[in-house]
Amino acid sequence: MTAKKPSKPWRVTVTGPDVQAPSAFTSEAKVYAFLRTTLGGDSPATSAKVEQWEGGRWWHFETVTADEIRTAQAANRTTEQ
């Protein structure tokens, strides 16, 4: 028996000092918009584990760190100027 696909097949668990908060999303684009906001700037969050539902179970898609997001945001600001 295969488990039913969830309506939000993307899951993100954000971690940081004294926090571990899961959120669910309908698309990969929404996941990364959330990560840019949650891990960017002065956020106390340090990383996020991204999972995708496929083949009847949750699969680890990638782990993103706040440093990676902040570096990308800084590079984008430099390019835009």
N, C-alpha and C positions, 0 to 999 in steps of 0.2 A: 504494500500500500504506500503510495506516494503522498507526502504531506502537501496540503493545499498552499499554492503560492500566495504570500501575503499581498495586500493591496499596496503596501509600501515596501518594495523589495530592496531598499537600500537602508542600512543601519549604520549609525555613527555613535561611537562612545567616546566622549570627550573626557580627558583626565587632566588633573592639575592638583594643586595643594588642596587637600580635603574635599575633592570632588571627583565623581565619576558619574556622568550623566549621559544616558542613551537618548537618541532621537531617531525617528524613522522618516524616510523620504521616498518620493515617487520616481525620482530620476537622479542620474549621476550629476547633471548640471546643478540641481538644487543642493546636492551634497556639497559640492565645491564652493558654491556661493555661501553656504552656511559655514564652511571651514574658513574661508577668507575673513568672515566677520568674527567668528568665534576664536580663532587662533591669531588673528592679526592685531595690530595696535598694541594697546596696553593690557590685553587680556591676561588674566592669571593662568589660563589653561596652558598646558605644556605640550599636549599631543592629542591625537584622535585616531582611533582604530576604525577603519571603514570596512564594512562587510556587505556582501551582495548575496541575495537569495538566488540560488541556481541549482538545478538538479535535485530539488527536494531538501536542500539544507543551506545553512548560512556558510559562506566562504569568506575567508579573509581576503580583502581586495588590496588594501595597503594601509600602512600607518604613516600619518602625516604629523610632522612636528611644527610647533609654533615658529621655530627658527626658519624652517623652509618657507612658510607662508610669509613671514616678515621680510626675508631676503627677496622673494619674488615681488612683493609689494614695493620694496625700495627700488628694485630694478625697473619696475613699471613706471614709478615716479620719475626716475632719471631719464627714461626713454621719452616720456611725455613732455619733458621740458625743452 
